[in-house]
Amino acid sequence: MTGNQSGEPHVPANHLASAPLPADTVGLLEGLNTTRAIRRYHDEPVPAEVLRAILFAATRAPTGSNRQQFRFITLTDGPKAHAAKELIAGAARDLWKRKQDNDGYQTGSGLVENSPKARMAAAMQDYVDHFDRVPALVLPCLIRYREPSSFEGSSVYPACQNILLAARALGYGGVLTGFQAFVESELRSLLDIPDNVFVAATITLGRPVGHHGPVRRRPIGELVYGEGWGEVPTWAVDPPGTSHTAAGPKNPKPTY
Ligand SMILES: Cc1cc2nc3c(=O)[nH]c(=O)nc-3n(C[C@H](O)[C@H](O)[C@H](O)COP(=O)(O)O)c2cc1C
């Protein structure tokens, strides 16, 4: 996309301007509760009308004072898209190698066939092996208008979740990662990203091999407090049929 003389991005006219959004395949609450991190994709492009719907949802997300300083670089199959995918794929493979060692993926339950850890490791290996072929790659960005702070992400990460949920609504799926940070300067040069722009994440999207499903999370009563820290409200009980909980790592060690 090139800028015009006023510096505004040029938006080409096309047939989608008169096309409504595609219909949801899942209700909002069910989608919220069952959207998994999808790392395996069919080898087929994400159609333009689907990308339009997903990115429209992203751009409807809230931002502080409604400044809308977020921007979404959406890469599919152009030469720069291929170069960006290859760059990030290299970083992803290095990181996964380190994470496997640090988090003991090849010890304990990681060696037990079909254990959650072994399945996670297989999905991760497949993900990084095929990363350079992901159907679509979104780099959500934030144009900084003040000094970097730990709060600034709150004006871009709600949009990231909208992307994942909109994908889910349309029969697609994705996952958010931080891979871009390890090749950030290369990505900046490749994609002409200005210095005052925070590149917040890497989101890959595609049509899932497999399916979404119940997410494995701790019970609500361990995570939600009422009248002060540690006080569990009486209503904080998991709904029936949602026993797919998981403790998560006991002593999470930063991998990167
Ligand atoms: C801040 C953040 C960073 C993440 N980084 C990675 C990552 O580097 N690689 C990856 O494969 N998944 C990454 N994920 C996805 C999580 O691993 C995933 O959402 C989590 O394991 C739950 O999986 P589920 O939604 O399928 O239950 C990240 C998610 C978040 C929110």
Ligand as a Chemical Component Dictionary entry (heavy atoms), coordinates in Angstrom:
data_LIG
# 
_chem_comp.id                   LIG 
_chem_comp.type                 NON-POLYMER 
_chem_comp.pdbx_formal_charge   0 
_chem_comp.three_letter_code    LIG 
# 
loop_
_chem_comp_atom.comp_id 
_chem_comp_atom.atom_id 
_chem_comp_atom.alt_atom_id 
_chem_comp_atom.type_symbol 
_chem_comp_atom.charge 
_chem_comp_atom.model_Cartn_x 
_chem_comp_atom.model_Cartn_y 
_chem_comp_atom.model_Cartn_z 
_chem_comp_atom.pdbx_ordinal 
LIG C1  C1  C 0 1.627  -13.501 25.157 1  
LIG C2  C2  C 0 1.529  -14.825 24.440 2  
LIG C3  C3  C 0 2.661  -15.356 23.868 3  
LIG C4  C4  C 0 2.605  -16.566 23.185 4  
LIG N1  N1  N 0 3.728  -17.031 22.596 5  
LIG C5  C5  C 0 3.672  -18.174 21.885 6  
LIG C6  C6  C 0 4.821  -18.637 21.197 7  
LIG O1  O1  O 0 5.882  -18.012 21.219 8  
LIG N2  N2  N 0 4.711  -19.782 20.477 9  
LIG C7  C7  C 0 3.525  -20.464 20.390 10 
LIG O2  O2  O 0 3.470  -21.475 19.707 11 
LIG N3  N3  N 0 2.422  -20.067 21.066 12 
LIG C8  C8  C 0 2.464  -18.928 21.785 13 
LIG N4  N4  N 0 1.341  -18.467 22.430 14 
LIG C9  C9  C 0 0.113  -19.283 22.420 15 
LIG C10 C10 C 0 -0.042 -20.015 23.766 16 
LIG O3  O3  O 0 0.966  -20.995 23.882 17 
LIG C11 C11 C 0 -1.425 -20.660 23.838 18 
LIG O4  O4  O 0 -2.410 -19.662 23.731 19 
LIG C12 C12 C 0 -1.605 -21.395 25.151 20 
LIG O5  O5  O 0 -0.706 -22.465 25.225 21 
LIG C13 C13 C 0 -3.016 -21.928 25.302 22 
LIG O6  O6  O 0 -3.295 -22.806 24.251 23 
LIG P1  P1  P 0 -4.810 -23.172 23.915 24 
LIG O7  O7  O 0 -5.472 -21.869 23.691 25 
LIG O8  O8  O 0 -4.739 -24.016 22.691 26 
LIG O9  O9  O 0 -5.374 -23.858 25.100 27 
LIG C14 C14 C 0 1.378  -17.265 23.109 28 
LIG C15 C15 C 0 0.221  -16.718 23.662 29 
LIG C16 C16 C 0 0.292  -15.497 24.313 30 
LIG C17 C17 C 0 -0.988 -14.910 24.871 31 
# 
loop_
_chem_comp_bond.comp_id 
_chem_comp_bond.atom_id_1 
_chem_comp_bond.atom_id_2 
_chem_comp_bond.value_order 
_chem_comp_bond.pdbx_ordinal 
LIG C1  C2  SING 1  
LIG C2  C3  SING 2  
LIG C2  C16 DOUB 3  
LIG C3  C4  DOUB 4  
LIG C4  N1  SING 5  
LIG C4  C14 SING 6  
LIG N1  C5  DOUB 7  
LIG C5  C6  SING 8  
LIG C5  C8  SING 9  
LIG C6  O1  DOUB 10 
LIG C6  N2  SING 11 
LIG N2  C7  SING 12 
LIG C7  O2  DOUB 13 
LIG C7  N3  SING 14 
LIG N3  C8  DOUB 15 
LIG C8  N4  SING 16 
LIG N4  C9  SING 17 
LIG N4  C14 SING 18 
LIG C9  C10 SING 19 
LIG C10 O3  SING 20 
LIG C10 C11 SING 21 
LIG C11 O4  SING 22 
LIG C11 C12 SING 23 
LIG C12 O5  SING 24 
LIG C12 C13 SING 25 
LIG C13 O6  SING 26 
LIG O6  P1  SING 27 
LIG P1  O7  DOUB 28 
LIG P1  O8  SING 29 
LIG P1  O9  SING 30 
LIG C14 C15 DOUB 31 
LIG C15 C16 SING 32 
LIG C16 C17 SING 33 
# 
